[in-house]
């Protein structure tokens, strides 16, 4: 399971609101570009998404306002792709999440980091996987923050999906 995200222009947001079937096309496209390569998503937290969510909320699945919405929040939209439907953040929600991520205290997140507690909560990709490392999660958190900050600055909506 990996989390990917895409920033949406105003026209793309309207297309999604008009027809949720557009979600898959926007997230996955034709699945190959002109060179036969898979396109890179604008956000790819790979398997660190669940550990990042834990750092932001202190929980496995609960969603809290602000930064705690960044990974599992948003409004469900479209078909269930096996790990739930995609989630849509309006431009207003994107700005709120971006502002909350701006205000995060990295030392507080480091203090929350507890690989054994995360394993006990089955934070993906546990059990049996190597215990999470804070620096890896911090790097993914930086990517997540950059993604939301860029979308907020451009007045864009966001689509996220776990696939």
Helices and strands as residue ranges (DSSP letters): E 3-8, H 10-18, H 22-28, E 43-46, H 49-57, G 66-69, E 75-77, E 86-89, H 91-102, H 106-112, H 115-120, H 134-153, E 157-162
